[in-house]
């Protein structure tokens, strides 16, 4: 019997899944040992990644999800967020960073999680 490429890929995935199920503890133990041996290297790599554009994007979207923002398309929401330059309520120029009243914030409904606007920190706090 000759398998197609698609069938071969599915077969290999199934075998790999079965292997992982049979050896779950062994794999977990190996991962822990590897992490303990390479902790400093892994920490440095994570730190470097967070400074890249992909790392910043990933971290910001992860933060939004943690805060309860719900979106069908986080990619386009992120692009929109980056391109907004002025608060959508008071029209003050927005800045990136951690501090300040005109810091850029993603406003969302805390009950439904639905995105509302990109606002300055001050307007976001007043809106509640």
Long-range contacts (C-beta under 8 A, 24 or more apart in sequence): 64-106, 64-108, 67-108, 68-108, 68-110, 68-113, 69-106, 69-108, 69-113, 69-115, 70-108, 70-112, 70-113, 70-114, 70-115, 71-115, 77-106, 77-115, 80-118, 81-106, 81-118, 84-118, 87-118, 87-119, 87-120, 87-123, 88-117, 88-118, 88-119, 89-117, 89-119, 89-120, 89-123, 89-127, 90-120, 90-122, 90-123, 92-120, 92-122, 94-118, 94-120
